Amino acid sequence: MPTSLAVALQLIEAQKASETLLCAGLDPYASHDDTALPFGLDMYGHFKDVEDYRERLHSGYEGLYGARLLNDGEDVPNVDLLAGVAGYFSTLVEILINDCGVYVFKPQAAFWEGLGEMGMIILAKICEKIRKLALAAGKECFLLLDAKRGDLFDTMLRYLQAYLTPVGEKLTTGISARYGFHSMTTHTWMGDDTLAPAIPFLQNGSGLTVVTRSSNPSGTTLQDALLSADVNVALNAKQEKYALIGDDIDVVAGIIGRQPSVQHMMMYRTSQFLRENGFPSDQLSPLFSVIGSTLKNDLTFRQILELGTALVPGFGKQGGTVLNALPLLMQTGEWAGFGAIFASSSAIGYAPWSHYQGDDDFSLEGLRRNVMLRVSEHRKQEEKDFAAEGIPYSCAA
C-alpha cells in the first residue's frame, strides 16, 4: 500500500521557495574549439579553479589510468575544460540559489555523459552543492533528471536504483547512491511493464516523468495519431489483459469530448496504472508528464489528469511561452496555479550569450548579472500572464 505521494508536494514546496514555476536546466555544452563562444576554454577557463576542480580531476585521472592524461594524450587543455565546466555549473547553481532564489533544477544526463567518465561524477557533485545550498537557505530543492530511460524489469530497476535512490542509501555491497533525484524522465512505449519496477520508488516519495507530448516537430506523427481498437491483433494470454479495447477509447473520449489520440491514452494509462496499484486518486500524482510549450496547449491534460503535473520544456531556445503552458495548470482548488514545471536550459545556463540577448560577458560578474536578469524577466512574464488569464500566481503568494 502506498505510503507517500511526496514527490509532487516536494516540487510545490520548492516552487514556493523559488516564487516561480521556472526550472533551470543544467546542460553543459562543450566545444572542441577552445575559442568557441560560449562553449570553449576561452569561456569556461574563467571557472577552472573554482573549488579546486582542476587538481581534483587531475588526481582522478591519475588514479584511474596511472597517468595525468586524458585518453587523447592532451593533458592541460582537456582537464582545464572539464574543470571549467565543473566550476561554471557550480558557480551557476550558486547564483541561481543565492542570488535568484531558484530551487528547481533539471540536468540533462546526455550532456554530462558526453564529458566522459568524469562527467557523471561532476554532476553528482553539482547535485550535492544544490542540496547543501538549499539546506543552508532553509528551503526545499527539487532535482529532476532528464534521462528518458525506459526499459523493462531488472534493467529498468537498475536505472531507478541508480538515480532515484536517496543519497547515502546502499545500492549494493559497498556502493551507496550518489544522485538522489526526485524524479526522472522515462518513456513508456513498452507499456505498463516500464512503470512497474517504479512502484516501490513511487510509494516511498520519488517520481517518474513520462514523455507524453513533446515539442519536437516529428513528435506529432505518433503522439497525435487518433486511436481505434484493432480487434484482429494477435495476442498471447499475458498480453490480453493489456489490450486496448473500444471501451477504453470511449472512456477517454467521454472525458475530453472528442476522439482521443495516442498522447491522450498515454495520460489516461498513467492514471489507471496508479489506480490499479493502489495509489489514491484524490492525491497529487507521482507520475508527471512531459508536455511541450511551443504550441498553445488545450485543457485535455487537466481533464484527464486532474492532479497531475506537467514538465513543460521548450522555454528559451525553442521559443515556448508561459501563455502556451497555462492550460496545463490546476485552475481551481487547493493547488490552483501549480501543476507545471517551466523548464529553460540554455537561455538560463548561458544567459550572457548574445544569442539569448546577453552581453557576452562570461566573467563571474557577467554571469551573475545576466542570469539574474533572465530569471527576473521570466518571473515578471509569469506574473503578467497568470493575471491576464485569471489564474492565481500561487508560487509567489
C-alpha positions as CSV (number, residue, x, y, z in Angstrom):
1,M,0.0,0.0,0.0
2,P,1.5,3.4,-0.9
3,T,2.9,5.3,2.0
4,S,3.7,8.6,0.3
5,L,3.0,10.7,-2.7
6,A,5.5,13.3,-1.5
7,V,7.3,14.0,-4.8
8,A,4.6,16.5,-6.1
9,L,4.4,18.1,-2.7
10,Q,8.2,18.5,-2.6
11,L,8.1,20.1,-6.0
12,I,5.4,22.6,-4.8
13,E,7.5,23.5,-1.8
14,A,10.5,24.1,-4.0
15,Q,8.4,26.2,-6.3
16,K,7.1,28.3,-3.4
17,A,10.6,28.8,-2.3
18,S,11.5,29.9,-5.8
19,E,8.5,32.1,-6.2
20,T,8.3,30.9,-9.8
21,L,7.5,27.7,-11.7
22,L,10.8,28.1,-13.5
23,C,13.1,25.1,-13.6
24,A,16.7,25.7,-14.5
25,G,18.2,23.2,-16.9
26,L,21.8,22.2,-16.4
27,D,23.1,21.1,-19.8
28,P,26.9,21.5,-20.2
29,Y,27.7,22.2,-23.9
30,A,31.5,21.8,-24.6
31,S,33.2,22.5,-27.9
32,H,36.4,21.0,-29.4
33,D,37.2,24.6,-30.5
34,D,38.8,26.2,-27.4
35,T,37.9,29.6,-28.7
36,A,34.3,28.9,-29.3
37,L,31.8,31.1,-27.6
38,P,30.3,30.2,-25.3
39,F,31.3,26.5,-25.2
40,G,35.1,26.5,-25.3
41,L,38.0,27.0,-23.0
42,D,38.1,30.8,-23.5
43,M,34.8,31.0,-21.7
44,Y,35.0,28.0,-19.3
45,G,38.6,28.9,-18.4
46,H,37.3,31.7,-16.1
47,F,36.0,29.0,-13.8
48,K,38.6,26.2,-13.9
49,D,40.0,26.9,-10.5
50,V,36.6,27.0,-8.7
51,E,36.6,24.6,-5.7
52,D,40.0,23.1,-6.8
53,Y,38.2,21.1,-9.6
54,R,41.3,21.2,-11.8
55,E,43.6,19.5,-9.3
56,R,40.9,17.1,-8.2
57,L,40.3,16.0,-11.8
58,H,44.0,15.5,-12.4
59,S,44.1,13.3,-9.4
60,G,41.1,11.4,-10.5
61,Y,42.5,10.6,-13.9
62,E,45.9,9.7,-12.4
63,G,44.2,7.3,-10.1
64,L,42.2,5.7,-12.9
65,Y,44.9,5.4,-15.5
66,G,48.2,5.8,-13.6
67,A,49.0,9.0,-15.6
68,R,47.8,12.6,-15.5
69,L,46.4,12.3,-19.0
70,L,43.1,12.0,-20.8
71,N,42.6,9.3,-23.4
72,D,43.8,11.5,-26.3
73,G,47.1,12.4,-24.5
74,E,46.2,16.1,-24.3
75,D,46.7,17.0,-20.6
76,V,46.1,20.6,-19.6
77,P,43.5,21.8,-22.3
78,N,41.2,18.9,-21.6
79,V,41.4,18.9,-17.9
80,D,41.1,22.6,-17.9
81,L,38.0,22.4,-20.0
82,L,36.4,19.8,-17.7
83,A,37.4,21.8,-14.6
84,G,36.0,24.9,-16.3
85,V,32.7,23.2,-17.0
86,A,32.5,21.9,-13.4
87,G,33.4,25.3,-12.0
88,Y,31.0,27.1,-14.3
89,F,28.0,25.0,-13.3
90,S,29.0,25.1,-9.6
91,T,29.0,28.9,-9.9
92,L,25.8,28.9,-11.9
93,V,23.8,26.9,-9.3
94,E,25.2,29.2,-6.6
95,I,24.0,32.3,-8.4
96,L,20.6,30.7,-9.1
97,I,20.0,29.7,-5.5
98,N,21.8,32.6,-3.6
99,D,21.1,35.5,-5.9
100,C,17.9,34.4,-7.8
101,G,16.2,32.1,-5.3
102,V,15.6,29.3,-7.8
103,Y,15.4,25.8,-6.3
104,V,14.2,23.6,-9.1
105,F,16.8,22.0,-11.5
106,K,16.8,19.7,-14.4
107,P,20.2,18.3,-15.6
108,Q,20.2,16.5,-18.9
109,A,22.1,13.3,-18.5
110,A,23.4,13.1,-22.0
111,F,25.4,16.3,-21.7
112,W,27.2,15.0,-18.5
113,E,27.7,11.5,-20.0
114,G,29.2,13.3,-23.0
115,L,32.0,14.7,-20.9
116,G,33.5,11.2,-20.4
117,E,33.9,9.1,-17.3
118,M,34.2,12.1,-15.0
119,G,31.0,13.8,-16.3
120,M,28.5,12.0,-14.1
121,I,30.9,12.3,-11.1
122,I,30.9,16.1,-11.7
123,L,27.1,16.0,-11.9
124,A,26.9,14.2,-8.6
125,K,29.0,17.0,-7.0
126,I,26.8,19.7,-8.6
127,C,23.7,18.0,-7.1
128,E,25.4,17.8,-3.8
129,K,26.1,21.5,-3.9
130,I,22.4,22.3,-4.8
131,R,21.2,20.3,-1.7
132,K,23.8,22.0,0.6
133,L,22.9,25.5,-0.6
134,A,19.2,24.8,-0.3
135,L,19.7,23.4,3.2
136,A,21.7,26.4,4.2
137,A,18.9,28.7,3.0
138,G,16.3,26.6,4.8
139,K,14.5,25.8,1.5
140,E,13.3,22.7,-0.3
141,C,15.0,21.9,-3.6
142,F,13.9,19.7,-6.4
143,L,16.1,17.7,-8.8
144,L,14.7,16.1,-11.9
145,L,17.0,14.1,-14.2
146,D,16.2,14.3,-17.9
147,A,17.4,10.9,-19.0
148,K,14.4,9.3,-20.8
149,R,15.3,5.9,-19.5
150,G,12.6,3.4,-20.5
151,D,13.2,-0.3,-20.3
152,L,11.9,-3.5,-18.6
153,F,12.1,-5.4,-15.4
154,D,15.7,-5.7,-14.0
155,T,17.1,-3.2,-16.5
156,M,14.6,-0.5,-15.6
157,L,15.1,-1.3,-11.9
158,R,18.8,-0.6,-12.2
159,Y,18.1,2.8,-13.8
160,L,15.7,3.7,-10.9
161,Q,18.1,2.5,-8.3
162,A,21.0,4.4,-9.7
163,Y,19.2,7.8,-10.0
164,L,16.2,7.8,-7.6
165,T,17.7,6.1,-4.5
166,P,18.3,8.7,-1.8
167,V,21.9,9.8,-1.3
168,G,23.8,7.6,1.0
169,E,21.5,4.6,0.9
170,K,23.0,1.3,-0.2
171,L,22.8,0.3,-3.9
172,T,24.9,-2.9,-3.5
173,T,27.6,-4.1,-1.2
174,G,30.0,-1.2,-0.5
175,I,28.3,1.2,-3.0
176,S,26.0,4.0,-2.0
177,A,23.7,6.2,-4.0
178,R,25.2,9.5,-5.2
179,Y,22.4,11.3,-7.1
180,G,19.1,11.2,-5.2
181,F,17.0,12.7,-7.9
182,H,13.3,13.3,-7.0
183,S,12.1,12.3,-10.5
184,M,13.5,11.0,-13.8
185,T,12.1,11.2,-17.3
186,T,11.1,8.0,-19.0
187,H,9.1,6.8,-22.0
188,T,6.5,4.0,-21.9
189,W,6.4,2.8,-25.5
190,M,6.7,-0.7,-23.9
191,G,3.7,-0.2,-21.7
192,D,3.0,-0.6,-18.0
193,D,6.0,-3.0,-17.7
194,T,8.2,0.1,-17.9
195,L,6.4,1.6,-14.9
196,A,6.0,-1.5,-12.8
197,P,9.6,-1.5,-11.3
198,A,9.0,2.0,-10.1
199,I,6.1,1.2,-7.7
200,P,8.3,0.9,-4.6
201,F,10.0,4.2,-5.5
202,L,6.7,5.9,-6.0
203,Q,5.4,4.6,-2.7
204,N,8.5,6.0,-1.0
205,G,8.2,9.5,-2.3
206,S,10.0,9.5,-5.6
207,G,8.5,10.1,-9.0
208,L,8.8,9.4,-12.8
209,T,8.1,11.8,-15.6
210,V,6.5,10.2,-18.7
211,V,7.1,11.6,-22.2
212,T,3.6,12.3,-23.4
213,R,3.6,15.2,-25.9
214,S,7.0,16.6,-26.9
215,S,7.9,19.9,-28.5
216,N,9.9,18.5,-31.4
217,P,8.3,18.7,-34.9
218,S,8.2,15.0,-35.7
219,G,6.7,14.0,-32.4
220,T,3.2,14.7,-33.8
221,T,3.5,11.7,-36.1
222,L,2.7,9.2,-33.4
223,Q,1.6,11.4,-30.4
224,D,-1.3,13.0,-32.2
225,A,-2.4,9.9,-34.2
226,L,-6.1,9.1,-33.4
227,L,-6.9,5.7,-31.8
228,S,-9.1,2.8,-32.7
229,A,-9.1,-0.7,-31.3
230,D,-7.6,-3.4,-33.5
231,V,-9.8,-6.5,-32.9
232,N,-7.6,-8.6,-35.2
233,V,-4.3,-8.1,-33.4
234,A,-2.7,-11.4,-32.3
235,L,-2.1,-11.5,-28.5
236,N,-0.8,-14.1,-26.2
237,A,-2.5,-14.8,-22.8
238,K,-0.3,-12.5,-20.9
239,Q,-0.9,-9.6,-23.3
240,E,-4.7,-9.9,-23.4
241,K,-5.2,-8.1,-20.1
242,Y,-3.4,-5.0,-21.5
243,A,-5.1,-4.9,-24.9
244,L,-6.6,-1.6,-25.9
245,I,-10.3,-2.0,-26.3
246,G,-13.1,0.2,-27.5
247,D,-14.4,0.7,-24.0
248,D,-11.1,2.4,-23.0
249,I,-11.2,4.7,-26.0
250,D,-14.9,5.6,-25.3
251,V,-14.0,6.5,-21.7
252,V,-11.2,8.9,-22.8
253,A,-13.5,10.3,-25.5
254,G,-16.1,11.0,-22.9
255,I,-13.6,12.9,-20.7
256,I,-12.2,15.1,-23.4
257,G,-15.2,15.3,-25.7
258,R,-13.6,14.0,-28.9
259,Q,-11.8,11.0,-30.3
260,P,-8.6,10.5,-28.3
261,S,-5.1,10.4,-29.7
262,V,-2.1,8.4,-28.5
263,Q,-1.0,11.2,-26.2
264,H,-4.4,11.2,-24.5
265,M,-4.3,7.4,-24.0
266,M,-0.8,7.8,-22.5
267,M,-2.2,10.3,-20.0
268,Y,-5.1,8.0,-19.2
269,R,-3.0,4.9,-18.8
270,T,-0.7,6.6,-16.3
271,S,-3.7,7.5,-14.1
272,Q,-5.1,3.9,-14.5
273,F,-1.7,2.4,-13.6
274,L,-1.7,4.3,-10.3
275,R,-5.3,3.4,-9.5
276,E,-4.7,-0.3,-10.3
277,N,-1.7,-0.3,-8.0
278,G,-3.5,1.2,-5.0
279,F,-2.5,4.8,-5.3
280,P,-5.3,7.1,-4.2
281,S,-6.8,9.2,-7.0
282,D,-7.6,12.2,-4.7
283,Q,-3.9,13.0,-4.1
284,L,-1.2,14.6,-6.3
285,S,0.2,12.2,-8.8
286,P,3.8,10.9,-8.5
287,L,3.8,10.3,-12.3
288,F,4.4,13.6,-14.1
289,S,4.0,14.1,-17.9
290,V,6.2,15.8,-20.4
291,I,4.1,18.3,-22.4
292,G,5.8,20.8,-24.8
293,S,5.4,24.6,-24.6
294,T,5.9,25.6,-28.2
295,L,2.2,25.3,-29.1
296,K,-0.8,26.5,-27.2
297,N,-2.0,23.6,-25.0
298,D,-5.7,22.8,-24.5
299,L,-7.4,21.5,-21.4
300,T,-7.2,17.8,-22.2
301,F,-4.2,17.2,-20.0
302,R,-6.0,18.7,-17.0
303,Q,-9.3,16.9,-17.9
304,I,-7.6,13.5,-17.9
305,L,-5.1,14.1,-15.1
306,E,-6.8,16.4,-12.6
307,L,-4.0,16.1,-10.1
308,G,-1.1,15.6,-12.5
309,T,2.0,17.7,-13.1
310,A,3.4,18.6,-16.5
311,L,7.1,19.1,-17.1
312,V,7.0,21.8,-19.8
313,P,10.2,22.0,-21.8
314,G,10.9,24.4,-24.7
315,F,11.2,27.7,-22.9
316,G,14.1,29.8,-24.1
317,K,15.9,28.4,-27.2
318,Q,12.8,26.6,-28.5
319,G,10.5,29.6,-28.2
320,G,8.0,28.2,-25.7
321,T,5.8,30.6,-23.8
322,V,4.0,30.9,-20.5
323,L,0.7,31.5,-22.2
324,N,1.1,28.3,-24.2
325,A,1.5,26.4,-20.9
326,L,-1.2,27.9,-18.7
327,P,-4.0,25.5,-19.7
328,L,-1.8,22.7,-18.1
329,L,-2.1,24.3,-14.7
330,M,-4.6,23.4,-12.0
331,Q,-7.0,26.3,-12.3
332,T,-9.0,25.9,-9.0
333,G,-8.8,24.3,-5.6
334,E,-6.0,23.9,-3.1
335,W,-3.3,23.7,-5.7
336,A,-4.6,26.3,-8.2
337,G,-1.6,27.9,-10.0
338,F,0.5,24.8,-9.6
339,G,0.8,21.6,-11.7
340,A,3.6,22.5,-14.1
341,I,7.3,22.9,-14.3
342,F,8.5,25.6,-16.8
343,A,11.9,24.3,-17.9
344,S,14.5,26.6,-19.5
345,S,18.0,25.3,-20.1
346,S,20.4,27.1,-22.4
347,A,18.7,30.5,-22.1
348,I,19.4,30.4,-18.3
349,G,22.6,28.4,-18.3
350,Y,24.2,30.5,-20.9
351,A,22.4,33.8,-20.2
352,P,25.4,36.0,-21.1
353,W,25.5,34.8,-24.7
354,S,24.2,37.4,-27.1
355,H,22.2,34.6,-28.8
356,Y,20.0,34.9,-25.8
357,Q,20.1,38.7,-25.6
358,G,23.0,38.7,-23.2
359,D,26.1,40.9,-23.4
360,D,28.7,38.1,-24.0
361,D,30.3,38.8,-20.6
362,F,31.2,35.4,-19.2
363,S,33.1,36.7,-16.2
364,L,31.8,35.9,-12.8
365,E,30.0,39.2,-12.5
366,G,28.8,39.0,-16.1
367,L,27.3,35.6,-15.5
368,R,25.6,36.8,-12.3
369,R,24.2,39.9,-13.9
370,N,22.8,38.1,-17.0
371,V,21.4,35.2,-15.1
372,M,19.7,37.4,-12.5
373,L,18.2,39.5,-15.4
374,R,16.9,36.4,-17.2
375,V,15.2,35.0,-14.1
376,S,13.7,38.3,-13.2
377,E,12.3,38.7,-16.7
378,H,10.8,35.2,-16.5
379,R,9.1,35.9,-13.2
380,K,7.6,39.1,-14.5
381,Q,6.3,37.3,-17.6
382,E,4.7,34.6,-15.4
383,E,3.0,37.1,-13.2
384,K,1.7,39.1,-16.1
385,D,0.4,36.1,-18.0
386,F,-1.2,34.4,-14.9
387,A,-3.0,37.7,-14.2
388,A,-4.2,38.0,-17.8
389,E,-5.7,34.5,-17.6
390,G,-7.2,34.9,-14.1
391,I,-5.0,32.1,-12.6
392,P,-3.7,32.6,-9.1
393,Y,0.1,33.1,-9.0
394,S,0.3,30.9,-6.0
395,C,4.0,30.2,-6.1
396,A,4.7,33.8,-5.2
397,A,1.8,34.3,-2.7
